[in-house]
């Protein structure tokens, strides 16, 4: 959500309209809103793949092998 003007500091948690750094503590800012959800998300497959790789989503060994097979066997995870 790049068009959002509201930002939240990662360090102190305060909200601001600045885009470069937090005016209170100088910390890094982020957009506090989640991205839009769409059931027709064309990148859904890749997002799930990244969640599996990072360990945020636990899958069975069979599912992991299936994902690895769909990617051509080149994934090392």
C-alpha positions in Angstrom: 0.0 0.0 0.0 2.4 2.6 -1.2 -0.3 5.3 -1.6 -1.0 5.5 2.1 0.2 8.7 3.8 0.1 7.4 7.4 3.2 5.7 8.7 4.1 4.0 12.0 7.5 3.9 13.6 9.0 0.4 14.1 10.8 1.4 17.2 8.5 3.6 19.3 5.2 2.7 17.7 4.0 6.3 17.1 2.2 7.4 14.0 3.3 10.2 11.7 2.8 11.6 8.2 6.5 11.8 7.5 7.9 9.4 5.0 11.7 9.4 5.8 12.1 8.8 9.5 10.3 9.0 12.8 10.3 12.6 14.1 10.3 11.4 17.7 13.1 8.8 17.8 14.5 8.7 14.3 13.4 5.1 13.7 12.4 3.4 10.5 8.8 3.9 9.4 6.4 1.4 7.8 2.9 1.4 6.5 0.6 0.2 9.3 -2.1 -1.3 7.0 -2.0 -4.8 5.6 -2.0 -5.2 1.8 -5.3 -5.6 0.0 -6.7 -9.1 -0.2 -7.9 -10.5 -3.5 -9.2 -14.1 -4.0 -7.8 -13.9 -7.6 -4.3 -13.0 -6.3 -1.9 -14.0 -9.1 1.0 -14.1 -6.7 -0.7 -16.3 -4.1 1.4 -19.3 -5.1 4.7 -17.5 -4.6 3.7 -16.0 -1.3 2.8 -19.4 0.1 6.1 -20.8 -1.2 8.0 -18.0 0.6 6.0 -18.7 3.8 6.9 -22.4 3.6 10.6 -21.6 3.0 10.8 -19.2 5.9 9.1 -21.6 8.3 6.0 -19.5 9.0 3.8 -22.2 7.5 4.4 -25.8 8.5 3.7 -28.5 5.9 4.0 -32.2 5.7 6.9 -33.9 4.0 4.7 -35.0 1.1 3.5 -31.4 0.5 7.0 -30.2 0.6 8.0 -32.8 -2.0 5.1 -31.8 -4.2 6.0 -28.1 -4.0 9.6 -29.0 -4.8 8.4 -31.0 -7.8 6.3 -28.2 -9.2 9.3 -25.9 -9.1 11.4 -28.3 -11.1 13.4 -29.7 -8.2 15.7 -26.7 -8.1 14.6 -25.4 -4.7 17.0 -26.2 -1.9 15.0 -26.1 1.3 
